[in-house]
Amino acid sequence: MPSEDELAIADAVGNQLIRLVRLIERKHAQYQAEHPDAVERATYYLLVHLVKDGPRRAGSLAEAVRSDPSTISRQIGQLVRLGLVERTADPEDGRATLLAATDEGRRVFEENRRMRNETIAEMIAHWPAEDRHALSELLTRFATEYETFTTRTTGPATAQPRS
């Protein structure tokens, strides 16, 4: 059972995570409003996986993002229509289809990643170097622990953040 101090720290961390998620959602909504052809965050996440991990079948992609294949079908359709992803025959099984990021999909991914990294770097540029490194290390550690804990306690597809 966590102590009162541990619960107080957990409450402070939880409150700041909720604040951060809401700020990110607000910024994303603003971007979506200003760019009506922008890809939804969940859809973009599929592109990220295809760029980083290479071509894969839809079922494998759904598993990687912990989503239902029927859910990602619509999202993949949008990425294909935008020319960011292409469907090709699986060389191991001609009846199956592989999804792969196109050159344009990789370009869009790299541009978004560059803009994100520049923004974050600018936001924390005035922090001491050791604080920037500590933030990176602690966020990585927390995200890994969260993923491991929620997968272990609730299963891979049902973990939901709580407020």
N, C-alpha and C positions, 0 to 999 in steps of 0.2 A: 504494500500500500504506500503510495507516495506521501511524503511529508507535506506539511502546510507550505513550507518554503518552496519545495519542488512544484507544488500545484500553483503557487503564485508566479513562479518563473514560467511554467507552462502556459498560464493564462496570458502573461505579457507577450510571450512568443506567438501564441495563437491569435491574439488581437492584432499584432503587427503583420502576421501573415494574411489575415483577412483584409486588413487595410491595403496591403500591397496588391493582393489579388483584385480588389475593387479598383484600385488606381490603374492597374494594367487593363482590366476590362473596360474602364471608362476611356482610356487612351485608344484601345482597339476599336471601340464603338465610334469614336470620333474619326479615326482613320477610315473605317468602313463607310461612314457618312460622306466623307470627302472623296472617297475613291469607290464608287459603286461597283466597279468590276473587280474589286479586291477579293481575294480568296479567304473564306472563313478560316479561323484558327485551326479547327479540327481537320479541315481539308488540307491546309498547309502542312500540318503535322505528318500527313501521309507522304507528301512530297519530300519532306525532310528525311524520312525513313528510306525512301527510294534513292535519294541522292547519296546518303551516307552508307547504306547497306547494299545498294545495287538492286538489280531486277529481282522480282519475286512474284509469286502467285498471289492472287487476292486473298485467299485464305491465310496464307503465311503473313501477309501484311496486316490483316485483321487481328491475327494472334499477336503480332509484335506491338500493336497499339492498343491491345486489349479491348477490341471492339467486335461487334457482330458483323459478319461478312455482308449482310444485307444493308447495314448502315454505311459501310464504306463504299458500296457499289455506287450510290448517288454521288458521293464525294469524288470518287475516281472519275466518274463521268464528267464532272465539272473540270477536273484537271486535264482530261483528254481534250475536251472542247476548247480549253484555253491554250492547248498546245504545250503543256508543261509535262505531260506524261503520255506515253504511247503504249499500245498493246502489241505484243509480238508473240509469235508461236514459241512455245517452250521447246528448245532443241532436244530435250530428253523425252518429251511426250508431246507430239504434234497436235494432240487434241486439246491440250491445256494452253492457257494464255499466261504470258509473263507481263508484268507491268514494269515499265522502266521510265526514269526521268529522261526527258529530251534535253538537248543542248540548251534550249530556252528555259526549261525547268531548272537545270543546274545554274544557269545565269541568274535567274530570279532568286534561287536559294542563296547563292553567294552574295548577291546585292543586299538582300534582307539581312543576312548574317553580318555583313560589313557595317550596315547602318546601325544594327542593334549594338554591335561591339563598340562602335564609335560613340554612340550615345551613352552607354554604360561607362566607358572609359572617361568621357568628359564629365559625367555626373560625379565620379569618385576621384577625379584627378587630384583634388586638393587633400585627399586623405593621405596619411603616411603610408608608405609602401607596405609596411608590416600589417596594417589594417586591411589594405586591399587583398593581400595574400590570405589573411585570416578569414575574411569574408568568403573568398572563393573556397577555401578548404572547409569551412563550417557549413556553407550551403550545400556543397557536395556531400558531406557527411550526413547532413540532415535529410537531404533528398533520398539518399541511399537507404538510410534507416527507415524513413517513411515508407518507401516502396517495399522494403523487406517486411516491415511490421504489418502493413495493411494487406500485403499478399498472404502473409502467414495467418493473420487473424480473420480476414474476411474473404479471401479468395481473390484471384487476379482481376476480375471485371467489376467488382462491386464496391471497391473502396471509394468513398466520397468524403471530401473535406467537410468539416462541420463548423458551424459558427458558434 
